[in-house]
Structure formats: C-alpha cells, structure tokens
Amino acid sequence: MSETVKPVESTAGTLAATALLTLSEVAEALRKSEKQLRWMIHQGTAPKSALIGGRRMFRATDVEAFIVAAFEDAS
C-alpha cells in the first residue's frame, strides 16, 4: 500500500528572480521625487507597478525596460 507522492512544482525560482522595488527606490533611480513619480503613475506615464500588501511595488525589469524605451524614443 504505497502511495505515489507527486512533487510540488516550486515557483521560488521565478520569485527569486523577480526583484521588487519600492516607490522611493524607483523615484531615486529615475531622479524624480516621490511626488513626481506618484503623478506619473496617475498620468499613466510611469513604469508598470502593482499594489502588493498595500504598497506600490515595481519590478526591476519593468523599470529597466522603461529607461531603455525612453532612450530608444529619444533617438
């Protein structure tokens, strides 16, 4: 009577690779004040973000893509 145990697939690898940044960290990276970044979020011109646990968080990859796109548009 042995039961077959199925392994549980872990998402830890993908979660570990997803660095999250706070509003203040992104504001610093973009050389904006927190107030300016909040206005950009309101206007829809900021990098993608989400409310996680009541805090505005940004993926580092989205912030990097935002900066790269800004330079591509400027050329």
C-alpha positions in Angstrom: 0.0 0.0 0.0 2.4 2.7 -1.0 1.0 5.9 -2.2 2.6 7.8 -5.0 3.5 11.3 -4.0 3.6 13.9 -6.7 6.3 16.5 -6.4 5.1 20.1 -5.9 6.3 22.5 -8.5 8.0 25.4 -7.0 7.7 29.0 -8.2 10.6 30.0 -5.9 13.0 30.3 -8.8 10.8 32.8 -10.6 10.0 34.7 -7.5 13.7 35.0 -6.5 14.5 36.3 -10.0 11.8 39.0 -9.7 13.4 41.8 -7.8 10.8 44.3 -6.4 11.5 47.9 -5.9 9.6 50.4 -3.7 8.3 53.8 -4.9 11.2 55.6 -3.2 13.8 53.3 -4.9 12.2 53.8 -8.3 12.0 57.6 -7.8 15.7 57.7 -6.9 16.6 55.6 -10.0 14.6 57.9 -12.3 15.9 61.0 -10.5 12.4 62.1 -9.6 10.8 63.0 -6.3 8.3 60.5 -4.9 5.6 63.1 -5.5 6.6 63.4 -9.2 6.6 59.6 -9.6 3.1 59.4 -8.0 1.9 62.0 -10.6 3.5 59.9 -13.4 1.5 56.9 -12.0 -1.7 58.9 -12.0 -1.0 60.1 -15.6 -0.1 56.6 -16.8 3.4 57.6 -17.8 5.3 55.6 -15.1 6.8 52.1 -15.3 4.3 49.3 -14.6 3.5 48.8 -10.9 1.2 47.0 -8.6 -0.2 47.3 -5.1 1.3 44.4 -3.1 0.3 44.2 0.5 -0.9 47.8 0.3 2.4 49.1 -1.0 3.2 50.3 -4.5 5.9 48.0 -5.9 7.7 47.9 -9.3 9.6 45.0 -10.9 13.2 46.0 -11.5 12.9 44.6 -15.1 9.9 46.9 -15.8 11.9 49.9 -14.6 14.9 48.9 -16.7 12.7 48.5 -19.7 11.1 51.9 -19.1 14.5 53.5 -19.1 15.6 51.7 -22.2 12.4 52.7 -24.0 13.0 56.3 -23.1 16.4 56.3 -24.7 15.1 54.5 -27.8 12.3 57.1 -28.2 14.8 59.9 -27.8 17.0 58.7 -30.8 
